[in-house]
Amino acid sequence: MPFVKPDNKQQKRPRVLLIPPSTLPVPAVRGGAVETLLTHLIRENERQGKLDILCASVQDPEARAAAADLQNTKMMYIARPRGHRRYWPMAFIERCFGIAAPYDPWYQKVQLSLALEFPPPDWIIAEGGNLTQCAAISRMFGRKRCLAHLHGMTQCSRQMDEIYGGVLALSEFIRDEYLKTSTLDRKNAYILPNCIDTDRFTPGEPDMALRTSLGFAPEDFVVLFCGRLEPDKGIHKLLEAIASLEDPHIKLLIVGSPFFGRTQTSPFLKKLEAVAKTLEERVRFTGFIHNSSLPDYYRLADLVCVPTLVQEAAGLVAIEAMACGRPVLATRSGGMPEYLAGSQAVLVDLNRDVPAQLAFAIEMLRDHPELRAEMGRAGAENARRFSIENYYNNFVRILADLGERI
């Protein structure tokens, strides 16, 4: 199906299909970084109306209710087929063994739903997840109209080069790593920086009642970790760093869960809890906190730590913390230096003793409140460039540029 350029006289809005992973719903009522970004994009499109959006999503009654007022987006809620293999095991097969994962029938149901859509989408964007699952959809609409949105470190394959005619990457690091294994023309690989709600994530006074309810005293120095509780995020290294510090007033607040908004535990979480038990009152777990409530948790912290141990594409936590005026301590990984540039964040090296570096930096920053205040001001200023409006306008600009050239 050839791409038809919009007639400028008619000013046809580009029709864009967004395909997130088949795990969490959109809008992001159950969390998820990709799902939150799509929710921001959809809500900004309600305001600006430059796109006609289709968005696939797994079934969820709460998400359906949250999408009821959308005027410029049609949600395609598609139930998971019975007995269908979940995404994560398939991703494990593909990433660990380098072979194409078994076909996920949820994507087949998306394709069947598209056959009934008229007019058809001008662009199909696979929003992360298992990117090889869109092969049949690419054959249906044509490679040039299919884009892969790289939300993490991604290696290309011959199959992916056949599926996608362009990519959107969260950082230069992610784009460059992808192109090392791809035949894609570099001019079709775009940088689309992440975004956060900069109207909600803003500097402000800490909620002392919340801080007290979590068991922290005014003299405590609170280090905040926010994210999924899995080994790649490095929370166990941060916990080790806290344990090595003798000052009982240096405390750790852990916000997050192993599976976003789900309540299941995990063997890794149980290990964290066992270590935390030895530190008694110095560690607090909150479990999953919805994104709408996170600003209060950032603001009550004295320092936010992002100790990821993998090549992070671009941590949303770091941007949210900066926007709330919090100093950031992070590992030097992936696109993090790009996002933190100008914020005076402290970065530690992955190829050295991470817990020891974190411990040293935590003590140093605790002892220098003026430096923390300066970092907070610089971070808040830096975070303004990651607004939802900028994200949306960059997204629209990229599609227009691609449309002019194909």
N, C-alpha and C positions, 0 to 999 in steps of 0.2 A: 504494500500500500504506500504509494509515494507521498512525500510530504508536500502539502499545499501551503504556500506562503499566504498569510492573511492579506486581503485587499485593504490597503490603507484607507480607501474611501469608506469601506464598511467598518473599519476599526474593530475587526473581530478580536475578541479576547482569546488568547491562547487557552486551549483546554488541556489541563495537566492532570495526569493520573499519578497519584502517590501510592506506592506499595511498601508499607512498613513490614518488619518481620511479623511472623504469624504467632506472636506470643502475647503481647499486651495490646489493649485497645487504644483507639484514638476517638475523642480527646483523651488526654493522659490522666484518666481518673485513678489509675493504679500505678502511676509513676512511669519511669523509663525515660532515658535521655533522648532517644530518637523520637519517641511519642510526644514528649514535651516540645521539642523543636517543631514538629508537625503541627501541634496545637497552636503554637505561636504564629506559624505561617498562615494557618487557616483563619485565625482570629484577626490578624492584620489584613488579610484579604477581605474580610468582612468590612473593614474600614475603608480600604483603598479600592477594592473591586477591580483590579487590573487583570485578574485571572479567573477562569472558570475551572474550578477544581473538582476532581473526583478523588476520593480517598478510600482505599480498601482498609478494612479493619476486621479483626476477630469480633465475634458477637460479644456484647456486654451491655446489659440493661442500663447501667449507670452512665456509660459512655453515650449510648443512644439518647438518653435524656439530656445530657450535656450538649449534644449536637442539634437539639430540636429547633434552635433558633437560627441556624445557619441559612443564609440566603445565597451565598456565592459558592457553596461547597455542597456536593452531593456525597453523602457517606454511603459506602457499600459494605454493609455489615454481613460478613460471611462466616458461617459456623465452621468450626473444624470438623472434618470428616471423622466418623467414628473409627477408632483404632489407628488414627493417623499418628505417625511417629513425630514426636515433638522436635522443634527446631534445634535445640541445643545438642542432642546426640548426633544429629546429622552434621552440624557444624564441626563437631569434634572429629568425625570421620574425615571431613574434607581438609581441615587444618592440620591434623596430625599425620594423615596418610597420603595427602596430596592427590586424592582421587575425588571425582565428582560424587557428592552425596546422593543417596536415593531421592527420587523425585517426591516432593511434598505435595500431596493431593490438594491441600488448601490453595496453592497457586493455580492448580487446574480449575478449581471452582472460581477463582478470580477471573481467569481467562474466559470461562463460559459466561460469566456475568458481563464481561466486556463485549461479547458478541451481540448483546442486546442493546448496547449503548449507541445512541446516535445524537449528534455527530460523534465520531470516534475521537479519542484524545490526540492532540498534536504531539504531546510529549508523555512518555512513560518513564517515571523515575523510581528506581529501586532504592529504597531508603535503608541501606545497610542490610544486615541479616545475611542469609545465604544467597549470595548474588547469582549463583548459577541456576537458581530455581526459576528465573524469568526467561529461560531459553525459548519456551514455546510462545510466550507473549511477544518476544522479540521477533520470532519468525512471523507472527501474525501481523505485526505493525511495521516491521523493518528496523534494522540495526540503527540507522541514523536518528531515529526518533526515541531511542532508548538510552537513558543515562543512568550510570551507577553513582549513587551518593555514598562516598566513602566516609563512614563515621568512625573508622578505626584503621589500624594498620592492616593493609590489604595487599596481598600479592595477586598479580594477574595470572591468568592461564589462557591457553589457546581458546578454550571455550568462552571465557569472559570477553576476549577480544572479538569473538564472533557475535556476542550478544549486544555489546554496548558501543555506541558511536561517540560517546563522550563521558566524562566523569566530573563530578563535583567533589572536591576534597576540603576537609576542614582546616587544613594547614599546608604550607609548602612542604613540610616534612612528609606528610602522608601522600601528597601528589607525587613528589620525587621518588619515594619508595615504590609506589605503584608503577610509575613509568619505567623503572629499571627492569620490570618483568613484562612490559606491554609493548605492543607495536603501535599503540595509539599515537596520533599526531599530538605533540605537546600543546598546540593551540586549541585543542578540544578538551584539555584538562584544566578546569577552572578552580580557583580558590574561593570557597564560600565559608568565611569564618562563622563560627557558632554565634548564638545570641542568647540573651536572657531578658527577662522583663525588668528593664532598668527603672520602671516606674514603681516597682514593688521592692526590688533589691536596691536599697538606698542606705546611706549612713543614717544612724539614729541612736538614740539612747538605749542602752541595754534594758531588757525587761527584768528588773531585779527580783520580782516575784517568781518568774519562771526560773531564774538562776537559783534562787533559794529552794524552790520546790525540787530541783534536781540534786540538792544536797551540797551546793557550793557556798562557801563563806566569802565575805567581801575580800579577804586577804588571799584567797586562792588564785592561782594562775591557771586558767582553763585553756587547754589545748583541744581544739575541735577536729574530729575526723567525720566526714560526711560522705557516704557512698555505699556501694554494695559490699557486703562482707565476704570477700573472696581473696585468695592469696595474691592475685595480680595487683590488687589495690594497695598492698603493702601495709595493711593495718597491723599485722602481726609484728612487723619491724618497728612500727611506731610504739606499739605496746611494749616491746623489748626496750626501746629507748626510754620510755617513761619509767619502767622498772629499774633501770640503771641509775636513775636520778634519786638522790637521797632526800631531797626536799619534799616533805609530805604535802606541801601546799601546791605542788605542780600536779595537776589532775587532768584526766583525759575524759572527754565526752565523745561517745561513739554514736553517731546518728546514722541509721541505716539497717538493712537486713540482707540476708543472702539472696532473696528473690523479690526485690522491689516491694510491692504492696501485699504480697502473699505472706502468710504467717508461718510457713514451714521453717524448721530449723535446718541445720546442716552439720556434718562432722567438723567442719572448719570453725563454725560458730561455737560449737561446744568446746573446742580447744581454746578459743579466745576467752570464753567465759571461765574456763579452768585457770588460765593464767591471771585473769582479772581478779579472781577470787583471792589469790595470794596477795594482791595489792589492796584488798579490803575497800575502803571508802574512796580510793583514788581514781576509780574507773566507774563510769556510768554508761549504761546502754539505754537508748530510747526506743529501739526498734524503728520501723519505717515511719517517717514523718512526711506528710504530703508537701509538695513543692510550695504550696501557698503559705505554709507555716514556717518554712525554713528561714526567712529573714530574721525572725526573732532569735533563732538558735545561733545564727552567725554573729549577731550583734552582742550576745551575752558572752562570747568567747574572747579571750585575750589574743589568741593566735589560731589560725586555721592551717592545718597540715594536710598536704596532698602527697603521700609517700608512694605513689604508684611505682611498681617495679617493672612494668613493661613500657613499650614506646607509646605513651598516651597520645591520642590524636590531638585532643584539646579539651582538658578537663573543665566541664561546666562548673564544678565546685569551685575551682580557682577563680573563675570570672564572677560567680555569685558572691564569693567572699570579698573580692576586691570591691565590688559594687556596694557592699555593705560597710566599706571602710575598714575592713579587717586586714592586718598584715598576713602575708602568705609565706609559708615554708613548704617547699616542694622539691621533688627530685627532678633532675635535669633529664627529661625524657620526651621524646617525640616532638610534638608541636608546642609543648608547654612553654619553652623559652619565648616563642613567638607571641603567645597570648599574654605572658607576664611582662614582656618588654615595657619598660617605662614605669613599672609599679614598685620598683626597688625590692621585689620579692627575693628571698634567700633561697638559692638552689643548691642542692647537694648532688654529688656524682653517684651514678648507679654502679660504677665499677670499683667502688671502694666500700668500706664498712658503713652501710647505710644507717643502722641503729646508732652507731657512735657519732656519726655526723649529725643526725637528728638531735641526739641528746645535747651535743655541744651547742647547736644553734638554738634550741629551746632555752637553755640556761642563759645564753648570751642575750637573747631577745627579752627574756624575763627581766634581766638586769638593766635593760636600756629602754625604758618607757617612751623617751623622746623619739628614739628611732622607730619604735612601733607606730607612734602617732604619725610620723612623717611617711612611713610606708602606707599607712591607712589612707592618708590624703592622696598620695600619688596613685594608689590602686583605684580609688574611687574615680579619679579623673580618667585613668586609663580605661576603666570599664565602660565608659560612655560610648566608645566606638562599637560595642557589642550589643547595641539596642535592637529590638525586634524590627523597628522601622528600617534600620540599615540592612538587616538580614533580608527582609522582604524585598527591598529595592535592589539589592545585589542579585537576588534570585531572579527577579523579573528581567534585570539587565542581561544576565547570562543567557536566559532563554531567547531574548530578542537578538543577541549577538549570534547565537547558534542558528537562529532562523534566517538571518541575513546571509549566512555563509553556506547553507546547504540547499 
